[in-house]
Amino acid sequence: MLKIIGIIVILVIGFIVLSLWVFNRDVEARMKNRTELQSIEVQAHTIEGIEVTNSLFKDKAFTMVNIWATYCPSCIKELSNLQEIYEEEQIHNMGMLGIVLDVKDECHKDKEIDQVRKILKDNNVTFPNILADYDFRASISDKVFNIPTTVFVNSEGEVISEMIESAYTKEQYKQFIKQIVENECLFNIEKSNGNMRCGIDGKGCYKN
């Protein structure tokens, strides 16, 4: 009996390792052919059902856009930090927008919205969060492969930073914002911060 259990455990571990290897190979292949994210175009609804377009960016000097999903632990963990940043950076007229990637604007279910509401409430989030529609998901399909992914955009929705992939600390984000304020652009993001990130297809999470 113990021998059978041991074999099963080995098979399960082998399957997990193989799945992660295949997943990482797939991500690496897509990364080689990725195109640059030049702008954020939104025409969707908030979790309260309010329609949102790029006009959301108009009155802000720049906006921090965070793409996340309900199945991503690191995404959820950093929401409270993002809320604090949102409150503290009003002095620089910075906006904040969350885009929930795994709850579809066109065909969401009430229980999915309730889950998003609970996550946002638990983390005291007040900045707007929208549901990704088909056009948005299609527009990033060859550009964004991991979540959370964060970018900064100007008042026209044009990206003025490199993509920040995976969760970062509040202090790191504040340093990025300082660069934006001082230089109006953001470059040379440190890629290996050891944090967890997830694939946008929801198939796996892994460390940088």
Beta strands, then each sheet from edge to edge (+ up, - down):
strand 1: 43-46
strand 2: 51-53
strand 3: 62-68
strand 4: 94-100
strand 5: 129-131
strand 6: 146-147
strand 7: 149-153
strand 8: 164-165
strand 9: 196-199
strand 10: 205-207
sheet 1: 2+ 1- 5+ 4+ 3+ 7- 8+
sheet 2: 6+ 9- 10+
end
